Amino acid sequence: MKIIILILTMMTVTNTFAQNGKASTVKKTFSRQTSISIDIKASPVIIWSLLTNASDYPRWNSTIVSIEGDIEMGKKIKLKSTLDEKRTFKLKIKDFKPEKSMIWGDGKGNRLFTLKENSSGSITFSMDEKIGGLMYPMYAKYIPPFDEAFEQFAADLKKEAELIQNTKN
């Protein structure tokens, strides 16, 4: 009986750890991939609205300085991040499935956003960015780690989406 309880406890801790808003990064010779997921108690409509309203990002997301353009399939946006406020990232919306997933990126990498409904009624928000290519080893040292920024992004999204959800209830 104690073994079963221990195994169930370990499974719960592992599952909680996997979705508790902690980023993980895998580094390889020609790429780096950072991922995060977090459960949000809000409707996918609210979360998607936050993720696709470019001009509103700086209000709720402390990792974004600005985004210009429309976050829609095939459109281009200009993003400034707190990781490097002097640099403007010119990104294209490469995939767009409303309230499900979206990819934006450039020639060096892509960021995938996904929303997955859970049986508990919450939504698992996941964000995964892979950067790299043949020239990656030459510029990798100039790219700051994303872990803290990903954790803040996810925490900010969760906070704002749940605040909006709670005001609607």
VMD Tcl script that builds the backbone (N, CA, C; Angstrom):
set m [mol new atoms 507]
animate dup $m
set s [atomselect $m all]
$s set {name element resname resid chain x y z} {
  {N N MET 1 A 0.830 -1.199 0.000}
  {CA C MET 1 A 0.000 0.000 0.000}
  {C C MET 1 A 0.870 1.258 0.000}
  {N N LYS 2 A 1.928 1.271 0.822}
  {CA C LYS 2 A 2.815 2.436 0.881}
  {C C LYS 2 A 3.520 2.662 -0.451}
  {N N ILE 3 A 3.868 1.569 -1.127}
  {CA C ILE 3 A 4.539 1.691 -2.422}
  {C C ILE 3 A 3.600 2.320 -3.443}
  {N N ILE 4 A 2.356 1.907 -3.461}
  {CA C ILE 4 A 1.376 2.468 -4.396}
  {C C ILE 4 A 1.187 3.958 -4.135}
  {N N ILE 5 A 1.082 4.344 -2.876}
  {CA C ILE 5 A 0.933 5.761 -2.532}
  {C C ILE 5 A 2.163 6.544 -2.961}
  {N N LEU 6 A 3.359 5.981 -2.742}
  {CA C LEU 6 A 4.595 6.647 -3.133}
  {C C LEU 6 A 4.643 6.827 -4.652}
  {N N ILE 7 A 4.278 5.784 -5.394}
  {CA C ILE 7 A 4.277 5.877 -6.857}
  {C C ILE 7 A 3.276 6.925 -7.327}
  {N N LEU 8 A 2.079 6.923 -6.766}
  {CA C LEU 8 A 1.080 7.930 -7.126}
  {C C LEU 8 A 1.558 9.330 -6.789}
  {N N THR 9 A 2.214 9.505 -5.642}
  {CA C THR 9 A 2.758 10.806 -5.251}
  {C C THR 9 A 3.831 11.247 -6.232}
  {N N MET 10 A 4.713 10.339 -6.616}
  {CA C MET 10 A 5.772 10.676 -7.570}
  {C C MET 10 A 5.180 11.057 -8.916}
  {N N MET 11 A 4.149 10.322 -9.360}
  {CA C MET 11 A 3.509 10.640 -10.628}
  {C C MET 11 A 2.869 12.017 -10.571}
  {N N THR 12 A 2.239 12.355 -9.458}
  {CA C THR 12 A 1.603 13.661 -9.301}
  {C C THR 12 A 2.648 14.764 -9.308}
  {N N VAL 13 A 3.738 14.574 -8.587}
  {CA C VAL 13 A 4.797 15.584 -8.537}
  {C C VAL 13 A 5.407 15.774 -9.918}
  {N N THR 14 A 5.673 14.662 -10.617}
  {CA C THR 14 A 6.250 14.758 -11.947}
  {C C THR 14 A 5.303 15.487 -12.890}
  {N N ASN 15 A 4.022 15.140 -12.853}
  {CA C ASN 15 A 3.042 15.779 -13.710}
  {C C ASN 15 A 2.916 17.263 -13.367}
  {N N THR 16 A 2.886 17.593 -12.078}
  {CA C THR 16 A 2.815 18.987 -11.658}
  {C C THR 16 A 4.059 19.749 -12.107}
  {N N PHE 17 A 5.213 19.122 -11.950}
  {CA C PHE 17 A 6.462 19.772 -12.341}
  {C C PHE 17 A 6.483 20.062 -13.836}
  {N N ALA 18 A 5.957 19.134 -14.623}
  {CA C ALA 18 A 5.976 19.294 -16.076}
  {C C ALA 18 A 5.112 20.464 -16.530}
  {N N GLN 19 A 4.137 20.863 -15.718}
  {CA C GLN 19 A 3.244 21.925 -16.145}
  {C C GLN 19 A 3.103 23.012 -15.098}
  {N N ASN 20 A 4.152 23.279 -14.377}
  {CA C ASN 20 A 4.025 24.284 -13.327}
  {C C ASN 20 A 4.648 25.619 -13.701}
  {N N GLY 21 A 4.889 25.829 -14.967}
  {CA C GLY 21 A 5.425 27.110 -15.387}
  {C C GLY 21 A 6.933 27.203 -15.352}
  {N N LYS 22 A 7.619 26.082 -15.303}
  {CA C LYS 22 A 9.083 26.063 -15.336}
  {C C LYS 22 A 9.543 25.754 -16.751}
  {N N ALA 23 A 10.436 26.555 -17.261}
  {CA C ALA 23 A 10.962 26.353 -18.610}
  {C C ALA 23 A 12.083 25.318 -18.591}
  {N N SER 24 A 12.240 24.672 -19.715}
  {CA C SER 24 A 13.384 23.773 -19.881}
  {C C SER 24 A 14.013 24.040 -21.239}
  {N N THR 25 A 15.331 23.907 -21.281}
  {CA C THR 25 A 16.068 24.171 -22.514}
  {C C THR 25 A 16.955 22.977 -22.840}
  {N N VAL 26 A 16.926 22.587 -24.107}
  {CA C VAL 26 A 17.796 21.530 -24.608}
  {C C VAL 26 A 18.736 22.174 -25.620}
  {N N LYS 27 A 20.040 22.059 -25.347}
  {CA C LYS 27 A 21.044 22.633 -26.244}
  {C C LYS 27 A 21.705 21.525 -27.042}
  {N N LYS 28 A 21.830 21.769 -28.342}
  {CA C LYS 28 A 22.531 20.864 -29.237}
  {C C LYS 28 A 23.533 21.695 -30.024}
  {N N THR 29 A 24.368 21.049 -30.784}
  {CA C THR 29 A 25.403 21.750 -31.538}
  {C C THR 29 A 24.817 22.791 -32.477}
  {N N PHE 30 A 23.753 22.434 -33.174}
  {CA C PHE 30 A 23.208 23.329 -34.190}
  {C C PHE 30 A 21.853 23.920 -33.829}
  {N N SER 31 A 21.429 23.779 -32.562}
  {CA C SER 31 A 20.136 24.339 -32.177}
  {C C SER 31 A 20.003 24.434 -30.662}
  {N N ARG 32 A 18.994 25.191 -30.293}
  {CA C ARG 32 A 18.586 25.284 -28.888}
  {C C ARG 32 A 17.071 25.342 -28.872}
  {N N GLN 33 A 16.462 24.592 -27.961}
  {CA C GLN 33 A 15.011 24.548 -27.874}
  {C C GLN 33 A 14.590 24.798 -26.431}
  {N N THR 34 A 13.722 25.792 -26.249}
  {CA C THR 34 A 13.198 26.133 -24.928}
  {C C THR 34 A 11.697 25.908 -24.945}
  {N N SER 35 A 11.198 25.262 -23.892}
  {CA C SER 35 A 9.775 24.922 -23.798}
  {C C SER 35 A 9.238 25.239 -22.416}
  {N N ILE 36 A 7.941 25.517 -22.383}
  {CA C ILE 36 A 7.245 25.737 -21.121}
  {C C ILE 36 A 5.778 25.386 -21.314}
  {N N SER 37 A 5.137 24.948 -20.254}
  {CA C SER 37 A 3.683 24.803 -20.283}
  {C C SER 37 A 3.141 25.121 -18.894}
  {N N ILE 38 A 1.903 25.604 -18.887}
  {CA C ILE 38 A 1.267 26.002 -17.635}
  {C C ILE 38 A -0.245 25.841 -17.798}
  {N N ASP 39 A -0.900 25.431 -16.735}
  {CA C ASP 39 A -2.363 25.325 -16.763}
  {C C ASP 39 A -2.985 26.664 -16.418}
  {N N ILE 40 A -3.977 27.047 -17.199}
  {CA C ILE 40 A -4.666 28.323 -17.025}
  {C C ILE 40 A -6.154 28.053 -16.873}
  {N N LYS 41 A -6.745 28.610 -15.852}
  {CA C LYS 41 A -8.183 28.437 -15.603}
  {C C LYS 41 A -8.940 29.583 -16.272}
  {N N ALA 42 A -9.006 29.491 -17.590}
  {CA C ALA 42 A -9.714 30.497 -18.396}
  {C C ALA 42 A -10.118 29.830 -19.700}
  {N N SER 43 A -11.060 30.433 -20.386}
  {CA C SER 43 A -11.513 29.862 -21.655}
  {C C SER 43 A -10.437 30.064 -22.730}
  {N N PRO 44 A -10.416 29.165 -23.720}
  {CA C PRO 44 A -9.457 29.333 -24.811}
  {C C PRO 44 A -9.691 30.624 -25.592}
  {N N VAL 45 A -10.921 31.107 -25.606}
  {CA C VAL 45 A -11.233 32.365 -26.302}
  {C C VAL 45 A -10.471 33.527 -25.656}
  {N N ILE 46 A -10.461 33.568 -24.336}
  {CA C ILE 46 A -9.759 34.641 -23.610}
  {C C ILE 46 A -8.260 34.546 -23.849}
  {N N ILE 47 A -7.707 33.345 -23.713}
  {CA C ILE 47 A -6.260 33.160 -23.885}
  {C C ILE 47 A -5.853 33.512 -25.311}
  {N N TRP 48 A -6.620 33.027 -26.281}
  {CA C TRP 48 A -6.305 33.290 -27.685}
  {C C TRP 48 A -6.371 34.791 -27.991}
  {N N SER 49 A -7.349 35.450 -27.431}
  {CA C SER 49 A -7.481 36.889 -27.637}
  {C C SER 49 A -6.238 37.627 -27.130}
  {N N LEU 50 A -5.743 37.220 -25.969}
  {CA C LEU 50 A -4.524 37.838 -25.434}
  {C C LEU 50 A -3.326 37.560 -26.342}
  {N N LEU 51 A -3.219 36.345 -26.839}
  {CA C LEU 51 A -2.077 35.962 -27.671}
  {C C LEU 51 A -2.087 36.591 -29.056}
  {N N THR 52 A -3.242 37.037 -29.516}
  {CA C THR 52 A -3.324 37.544 -30.889}
  {C C THR 52 A -3.606 39.044 -30.991}
  {N N ASN 53 A -3.678 39.734 -29.880}
  {CA C ASN 53 A -3.878 41.182 -29.895}
  {C C ASN 53 A -2.521 41.849 -29.682}
  {N N ALA 54 A -1.831 42.107 -30.772}
  {CA C ALA 54 A -0.453 42.601 -30.722}
  {C C ALA 54 A -0.295 43.876 -29.896}
  {N N SER 55 A -1.148 44.847 -30.120}
  {CA C SER 55 A -0.980 46.143 -29.449}
  {C C SER 55 A -1.184 46.050 -27.938}
  {N N ASP 56 A -1.855 45.008 -27.468}
  {CA C ASP 56 A -2.145 44.862 -26.038}
  {C C ASP 56 A -1.039 44.126 -25.269}
  {N N TYR 57 A -0.122 43.468 -25.960}
  {CA C TYR 57 A 0.933 42.702 -25.291}
  {C C TYR 57 A 1.688 43.482 -24.213}
  {N N PRO 58 A 2.173 44.681 -24.493}
  {CA C PRO 58 A 2.960 45.381 -23.459}
  {C C PRO 58 A 2.173 45.663 -22.173}
  {N N ARG 59 A 0.853 45.725 -22.260}
  {CA C ARG 59 A 0.042 45.979 -21.074}
  {C C ARG 59 A 0.071 44.804 -20.103}
  {N N TRP 60 A -0.055 43.595 -20.621}
  {CA C TRP 60 A -0.159 42.432 -19.739}
  {C C TRP 60 A 1.095 41.574 -19.690}
  {N N ASN 61 A 1.982 41.720 -20.668}
  {CA C ASN 61 A 3.146 40.843 -20.752}
  {C C ASN 61 A 4.436 41.623 -20.508}
  {N N SER 62 A 5.040 41.394 -19.358}
  {CA C SER 62 A 6.227 42.161 -18.957}
  {C C SER 62 A 7.480 41.783 -19.739}
  {N N THR 63 A 7.417 40.783 -20.619}
  {CA C THR 63 A 8.589 40.409 -21.415}
  {C C THR 63 A 8.598 41.068 -22.786}
  {N N ILE 64 A 7.506 41.738 -23.139}
  {CA C ILE 64 A 7.369 42.345 -24.465}
  {C C ILE 64 A 7.374 43.868 -24.339}
  {N N VAL 65 A 8.248 44.499 -25.089}
  {CA C VAL 65 A 8.300 45.963 -25.127}
  {C C VAL 65 A 7.245 46.472 -26.101}
  {N N SER 66 A 7.199 45.853 -27.292}
  {CA C SER 66 A 6.200 46.254 -28.284}
  {C C SER 66 A 6.051 45.182 -29.352}
  {N N ILE 67 A 4.881 45.181 -29.967}
  {CA C ILE 67 A 4.630 44.373 -31.168}
  {C C ILE 67 A 3.840 45.255 -32.124}
  {N N GLU 68 A 4.347 45.365 -33.338}
  {CA C GLU 68 A 3.653 46.107 -34.383}
  {C C GLU 68 A 3.156 45.120 -35.428}
  {N N GLY 69 A 1.962 45.350 -35.924}
  {CA C GLY 69 A 1.408 44.500 -36.964}
  {C C GLY 69 A 0.248 43.686 -36.444}
  {N N ASP 70 A -0.297 42.874 -37.320}
  {CA C ASP 70 A -1.443 42.034 -36.983}
  {C C ASP 70 A -1.001 40.583 -36.857}
  {N N ILE 71 A -1.411 39.949 -35.776}
  {CA C ILE 71 A -1.083 38.544 -35.563}
  {C C ILE 71 A -2.179 37.722 -36.233}
  {N N GLU 72 A -1.967 37.482 -37.534}
  {CA C GLU 72 A -2.892 36.727 -38.375}
  {C C GLU 72 A -2.071 35.920 -39.370}
  {N N MET 73 A -2.629 34.837 -39.855}
  {CA C MET 73 A -1.934 33.956 -40.789}
  {C C MET 73 A -1.328 34.723 -41.961}
  {N N GLY 74 A -0.035 34.481 -42.197}
  {CA C GLY 74 A 0.668 35.091 -43.320}
  {C C GLY 74 A 1.152 36.507 -43.093}
  {N N LYS 75 A 0.709 37.163 -42.028}
  {CA C LYS 75 A 1.110 38.549 -41.753}
  {C C LYS 75 A 2.493 38.591 -41.119}
  {N N LYS 76 A 3.087 39.772 -41.121}
  {CA C LYS 76 A 4.387 39.982 -40.486}
  {C C LYS 76 A 4.222 40.929 -39.308}
  {N N ILE 77 A 5.010 40.676 -38.266}
  {CA C ILE 77 A 5.007 41.532 -37.084}
  {C C ILE 77 A 6.441 41.938 -36.761}
  {N N LYS 78 A 6.550 43.038 -36.038}
  {CA C LYS 78 A 7.838 43.505 -35.526}
  {C C LYS 78 A 7.744 43.473 -34.011}
  {N N LEU 79 A 8.616 42.701 -33.394}
  {CA C LEU 79 A 8.564 42.482 -31.958}
  {C C LEU 79 A 9.843 42.969 -31.281}
  {N N LYS 80 A 9.668 43.674 -30.160}
  {CA C LYS 80 A 10.799 44.055 -29.313}
  {C C LYS 80 A 10.586 43.394 -27.958}
  {N N SER 81 A 11.617 42.692 -27.507}
  {CA C SER 81 A 11.561 41.940 -26.261}
  {C C SER 81 A 12.471 42.573 -25.217}
  {N N THR 82 A 12.180 42.314 -23.966}
  {CA C THR 82 A 13.044 42.803 -22.889}
  {C C THR 82 A 14.393 42.087 -22.895}
  {N N LEU 83 A 14.511 40.968 -23.588}
  {CA C LEU 83 A 15.796 40.265 -23.678}
  {C C LEU 83 A 16.832 41.072 -24.451}
  {N N ASP 84 A 16.373 41.877 -25.417}
  {CA C ASP 84 A 17.263 42.731 -26.209}
  {C C ASP 84 A 16.422 43.867 -26.782}
  {N N GLU 85 A 16.225 44.909 -25.966}
  {CA C GLU 85 A 15.322 46.001 -26.342}
  {C C GLU 85 A 15.781 46.793 -27.556}
  {N N LYS 86 A 17.067 46.689 -27.921}
  {CA C LYS 86 A 17.591 47.428 -29.061}
  {C C LYS 86 A 17.299 46.718 -30.386}
  {N N ARG 87 A 16.960 45.448 -30.301}
  {CA C ARG 87 A 16.750 44.657 -31.510}
  {C C ARG 87 A 15.257 44.503 -31.802}
  {N N THR 88 A 14.900 44.643 -33.061}
  {CA C THR 88 A 13.539 44.398 -33.514}
  {C C THR 88 A 13.534 43.089 -34.297}
  {N N PHE 89 A 12.733 42.139 -33.824}
  {CA C PHE 89 A 12.596 40.861 -34.509}
  {C C PHE 89 A 11.485 40.983 -35.539}
  {N N LYS 90 A 11.790 40.661 -36.773}
  {CA C LYS 90 A 10.807 40.691 -37.853}
  {C C LYS 90 A 10.358 39.262 -38.082}
  {N N LEU 91 A 9.122 38.984 -37.687}
  {CA C LEU 91 A 8.599 37.628 -37.669}
  {C C LEU 91 A 7.389 37.489 -38.583}
  {N N LYS 92 A 7.216 36.298 -39.105}
  {CA C LYS 92 A 6.057 35.995 -39.936}
  {C C LYS 92 A 5.178 34.993 -39.198}
  {N N ILE 93 A 3.864 35.184 -39.297}
  {CA C ILE 93 A 2.921 34.220 -38.735}
  {C C ILE 93 A 2.830 33.087 -39.755}
  {N N LYS 94 A 3.396 31.938 -39.393}
  {CA C LYS 94 A 3.536 30.822 -40.326}
  {C C LYS 94 A 2.412 29.799 -40.242}
  {N N ASP 95 A 1.750 29.734 -39.105}
  {CA C ASP 95 A 0.636 28.810 -38.925}
  {C C ASP 95 A -0.324 29.443 -37.934}
  {N N PHE 96 A -1.620 29.236 -38.135}
  {CA C PHE 96 A -2.613 29.930 -37.309}
  {C C PHE 96 A -3.896 29.116 -37.270}
  {N N LYS 97 A -4.103 28.430 -36.171}
  {CA C LYS 97 A -5.338 27.666 -35.959}
  {C C LYS 97 A -6.018 28.257 -34.734}
  {N N PRO 98 A -7.023 29.112 -34.943}
  {CA C PRO 98 A -7.647 29.836 -33.829}
  {C C PRO 98 A -8.000 28.951 -32.630}
  {N N GLU 99 A -7.599 29.442 -31.476}
  {CA C GLU 99 A -7.839 28.809 -30.172}
  {C C GLU 99 A -7.180 27.439 -30.039}
  {N N LYS 100 A -6.249 27.118 -30.937}
  {CA C LYS 100 A -5.535 25.835 -30.897}
  {C C LYS 100 A -4.019 26.025 -30.917}
  {N N SER 101 A -3.506 26.638 -32.010}
  {CA C SER 101 A -2.053 26.775 -32.146}
  {C C SER 101 A -1.682 27.888 -33.115}
  {N N MET 102 A -0.435 28.312 -32.960}
  {CA C MET 102 A 0.085 29.375 -33.813}
  {C C MET 102 A 1.607 29.235 -33.837}
  {N N ILE 103 A 2.194 29.533 -34.986}
  {CA C ILE 103 A 3.654 29.560 -35.102}
  {C C ILE 103 A 4.039 30.896 -35.693}
  {N N TRP 104 A 5.016 31.538 -35.038}
  {CA C TRP 104 A 5.631 32.699 -35.672}
  {C C TRP 104 A 7.128 32.480 -35.658}
  {N N GLY 105 A 7.818 33.105 -36.613}
  {CA C GLY 105 A 9.251 32.906 -36.660}
  {C C GLY 105 A 9.907 33.657 -37.781}
  {N N ASP 106 A 11.223 33.394 -37.881}
  {CA C ASP 106 A 12.028 33.990 -38.932}
  {C C ASP 106 A 12.946 32.895 -39.475}
  {N N GLY 107 A 13.991 33.279 -40.188}
  {CA C GLY 107 A 14.902 32.299 -40.770}
  {C C GLY 107 A 15.740 31.534 -39.765}
  {N N LYS 108 A 15.820 32.028 -38.540}
  {CA C LYS 108 A 16.659 31.386 -37.522}
  {C C LYS 108 A 15.878 30.497 -36.563}
  {N N GLY 109 A 14.552 30.686 -36.505}
  {CA C GLY 109 A 13.799 29.866 -35.573}
  {C C GLY 109 A 12.309 30.101 -35.618}
  {N N ASN 110 A 11.601 29.261 -34.891}
  {CA C ASN 110 A 10.144 29.334 -34.805}
  {C C ASN 110 A 9.693 29.200 -33.365}
  {N N ARG 111 A 8.603 29.888 -33.041}
  {CA C ARG 111 A 7.958 29.760 -31.736}
  {C C ARG 111 A 6.553 29.214 -31.957}
  {N N LEU 112 A 6.271 28.110 -31.288}
  {CA C LEU 112 A 4.973 27.448 -31.367}
  {C C LEU 112 A 4.210 27.702 -30.076}
  {N N PHE 113 A 2.985 28.176 -30.222}
  {CA C PHE 113 A 2.062 28.365 -29.096}
  {C C PHE 113 A 0.953 27.330 -29.263}
  {N N THR 114 A 0.591 26.617 -28.205}
  {CA C THR 114 A -0.531 25.688 -28.286}
  {C C THR 114 A -1.435 25.824 -27.071}
  {N N LEU 115 A -2.711 25.604 -27.304}
  {CA C LEU 115 A -3.717 25.560 -26.242}
  {C C LEU 115 A -4.369 24.189 -26.300}
  {N N LYS 116 A -4.432 23.518 -25.156}
  {CA C LYS 116 A -5.045 22.195 -25.102}
  {C C LYS 116 A -6.023 22.156 -23.941}
  {N N GLU 117 A -7.278 21.803 -24.253}
  {CA C GLU 117 A -8.298 21.721 -23.212}
  {C C GLU 117 A -8.087 20.473 -22.373}
  {N N ASN 118 A -8.225 20.627 -21.054}
  {CA C ASN 118 A -8.080 19.525 -20.116}
  {C C ASN 118 A -9.446 19.093 -19.603}
  {N N SER 119 A -9.531 17.873 -19.122}
  {CA C SER 119 A -10.792 17.359 -18.590}
  {C C SER 119 A -11.236 18.142 -17.353}
  {N N SER 120 A -10.286 18.810 -16.690}
  {CA C SER 120 A -10.603 19.600 -15.498}
  {C C SER 120 A -11.264 20.937 -15.841}
  {N N GLY 121 A -11.300 21.271 -17.135}
  {CA C GLY 121 A -11.859 22.553 -17.546}
  {C C GLY 121 A -10.806 23.626 -17.743}
  {N N SER 122 A -9.570 23.354 -17.351}
  {CA C SER 122 A -8.496 24.321 -17.565}
  {C C SER 122 A -7.897 24.112 -18.957}
  {N N ILE 123 A -7.037 25.032 -19.322}
  {CA C ILE 123 A -6.342 24.975 -20.606}
  {C C ILE 123 A -4.850 24.869 -20.314}
  {N N THR 124 A -4.180 23.950 -20.990}
  {CA C THR 124 A -2.718 23.907 -20.896}
  {C C THR 124 A -2.175 24.761 -22.029}
  {N N PHE 125 A -1.484 25.834 -21.646}
  {CA C PHE 125 A -0.796 26.699 -22.607}
  {C C PHE 125 A 0.641 26.201 -22.689}
  {N N SER 126 A 1.119 25.969 -23.902}
  {CA C SER 126 A 2.500 25.569 -24.113}
  {C C SER 126 A 3.148 26.506 -25.116}
  {N N MET 127 A 4.429 26.781 -24.866}
  {CA C MET 127 A 5.198 27.623 -25.778}
  {C C MET 127 A 6.546 26.940 -25.972}
  {N N ASP 128 A 6.938 26.795 -27.223}
  {CA C ASP 128 A 8.147 26.066 -27.562}
  {C C ASP 128 A 8.874 26.837 -28.660}
  {N N GLU 129 A 10.125 27.140 -28.425}
  {CA C GLU 129 A 10.889 27.851 -29.450}
  {C C GLU 129 A 12.170 27.107 -29.749}
  {N N LYS 130 A 12.364 26.877 -31.036}
  {CA C LYS 130 A 13.599 26.237 -31.485}
  {C C LYS 130 A 14.313 27.207 -32.414}
  {N N ILE 131 A 15.572 27.467 -32.097}
  {CA C ILE 131 A 16.400 28.322 -32.945}
  {C C ILE 131 A 17.620 27.520 -33.357}
  {N N GLY 132 A 18.126 27.811 -34.544}
  {CA C GLY 132 A 19.316 27.088 -34.962}
  {C C GLY 132 A 19.518 27.101 -36.456}
  {N N GLY 133 A 20.396 26.225 -36.886}
  {CA C GLY 133 A 20.782 26.124 -38.277}
  {C C GLY 133 A 22.280 25.875 -38.368}
  {N N LEU 134 A 22.782 25.771 -39.584}
  {CA C LEU 134 A 24.209 25.488 -39.771}
  {C C LEU 134 A 25.114 26.553 -39.167}
  {N N MET 135 A 24.687 27.805 -39.174}
  {CA C MET 135 A 25.510 28.904 -38.643}
  {C C MET 135 A 25.301 29.118 -37.139}
  {N N TYR 136 A 24.371 28.398 -36.539}
  {CA C TYR 136 A 24.034 28.590 -35.122}
  {C C TYR 136 A 25.254 28.576 -34.191}
  {N N PRO 137 A 26.203 27.647 -34.340}
  {CA C PRO 137 A 27.346 27.650 -33.425}
  {C C PRO 137 A 28.141 28.964 -33.429}
  {N N MET 138 A 28.091 29.707 -34.522}
  {CA C MET 138 A 28.850 30.955 -34.624}
  {C C MET 138 A 28.183 32.107 -33.867}
  {N N TYR 139 A 26.846 32.076 -33.723}
  {CA C TYR 139 A 26.169 33.185 -33.049}
  {C C TYR 139 A 25.478 32.774 -31.750}
  {N N ALA 140 A 25.541 31.512 -31.382}
  {CA C ALA 140 A 24.833 31.008 -30.193}
  {C C ALA 140 A 25.213 31.769 -28.930}
  {N N LYS 141 A 26.464 32.124 -28.778}
  {CA C LYS 141 A 26.914 32.792 -27.548}
  {C C LYS 141 A 26.315 34.192 -27.393}
  {N N TYR 142 A 25.769 34.744 -28.455}
  {CA C TYR 142 A 25.175 36.079 -28.392}
  {C C TYR 142 A 23.679 36.052 -28.053}
  {N N ILE 143 A 23.096 34.879 -27.995}
  {CA C ILE 143 A 21.664 34.753 -27.714}
  {C C ILE 143 A 21.484 34.462 -26.225}
  {N N PRO 144 A 20.784 35.351 -25.525}
  {CA C PRO 144 A 20.599 35.130 -24.081}
  {C C PRO 144 A 19.702 33.926 -23.815}
  {N N PRO 145 A 19.801 33.340 -22.622}
  {CA C PRO 145 A 18.895 32.242 -22.274}
  {C C PRO 145 A 17.451 32.735 -22.235}
  {N N PHE 146 A 16.520 31.871 -22.612}
  {CA C PHE 146 A 15.106 32.229 -22.667}
  {C C PHE 146 A 14.316 31.789 -21.439}
  {N N ASP 147 A 14.875 30.931 -20.606}
  {CA C ASP 147 A 14.102 30.296 -19.531}
  {C C ASP 147 A 13.323 31.293 -18.671}
  {N N GLU 148 A 13.994 32.282 -18.132}
  {CA C GLU 148 A 13.304 33.248 -17.259}
  {C C GLU 148 A 12.230 34.018 -18.013}
  {N N ALA 149 A 12.527 34.422 -19.237}
  {CA C ALA 149 A 11.545 35.162 -20.036}
  {C C ALA 149 A 10.333 34.281 -20.358}
  {N N PHE 150 A 10.551 33.011 -20.658}
  {CA C PHE 150 A 9.441 32.095 -20.923}
  {C C PHE 150 A 8.583 31.915 -19.675}
  {N N GLU 151 A 9.238 31.764 -18.531}
  {CA C GLU 151 A 8.498 31.601 -17.274}
  {C C GLU 151 A 7.669 32.843 -16.970}
  {N N GLN 152 A 8.236 34.031 -17.211}
  {CA C GLN 152 A 7.505 35.267 -16.969}
  {C C GLN 152 A 6.359 35.429 -17.959}
  {N N PHE 153 A 6.608 35.111 -19.222}
  {CA C PHE 153 A 5.569 35.177 -20.259}
  {C C PHE 153 A 4.371 34.315 -19.848}
  {N N ALA 154 A 4.647 33.060 -19.490}
  {CA C ALA 154 A 3.573 32.133 -19.107}
  {C C ALA 154 A 2.845 32.619 -17.856}
  {N N ALA 155 A 3.592 33.105 -16.868}
  {CA C ALA 155 A 2.975 33.599 -15.625}
  {C C ALA 155 A 2.105 34.824 -15.905}
  {N N ASP 156 A 2.591 35.724 -16.748}
  {CA C ASP 156 A 1.819 36.921 -17.101}
  {C C ASP 156 A 0.533 36.547 -17.839}
  {N N LEU 157 A 0.637 35.601 -18.778}
  {CA C LEU 157 A -0.543 35.167 -19.534}
  {C C LEU 157 A -1.566 34.529 -18.600}
  {N N LYS 158 A -1.109 33.660 -17.715}
  {CA C LYS 158 A -1.993 32.999 -16.754}
  {C C LYS 158 A -2.697 34.024 -15.872}
  {N N LYS 159 A -1.936 34.959 -15.337}
  {CA C LYS 159 A -2.493 35.977 -14.441}
  {C C LYS 159 A -3.571 36.793 -15.144}
  {N N GLU 160 A -3.277 37.278 -16.347}
  {CA C GLU 160 A -4.221 38.135 -17.069}
  {C C GLU 160 A -5.446 37.353 -17.530}
  {N N ALA 161 A -5.253 36.152 -18.066}
  {CA C ALA 161 A -6.379 35.355 -18.546}
  {C C ALA 161 A -7.311 34.978 -17.394}
  {N N GLU 162 A -6.751 34.588 -16.265}
  {CA C GLU 162 A -7.586 34.205 -15.122}
  {C C GLU 162 A -8.289 35.420 -14.513}
  {N N LEU 163 A -7.629 36.572 -14.550}
  {CA C LEU 163 A -8.263 37.801 -14.069}
  {C C LEU 163 A -9.482 38.133 -14.943}
  {N N ILE 164 A -9.316 38.064 -16.243}
  {CA C ILE 164 A -10.418 38.337 -17.166}
  {C C ILE 164 A -11.530 37.303 -16.961}
  {N N GLN 165 A -11.153 36.025 -16.866}
  {CA C GLN 165 A -12.140 34.963 -16.659}
  {C C GLN 165 A -12.941 35.198 -15.373}
  {N N ASN 166 A -12.259 35.562 -14.301}
  {CA C ASN 166 A -12.928 35.762 -13.011}
  {C C ASN 166 A -13.840 36.982 -13.016}
  {N N THR 167 A -13.532 37.984 -13.829}
  {CA C THR 167 A -14.422 39.145 -13.891}
  {C C THR 167 A -15.680 38.839 -14.705}
  {N N LYS 168 A -15.610 37.793 -15.551}
  {CA C LYS 168 A -16.770 37.405 -16.358}
  {C C LYS 168 A -17.685 36.471 -15.586}
  {N N ASN 169 A -17.174 35.837 -14.548}
  {CA C ASN 169 A -17.997 34.892 -13.759}
  {C C ASN 169 A -18.850 35.598 -12.735}
}
mol reanalyze $m
mol bondsrecalc $m
mol representation Tube
mol addrep $m
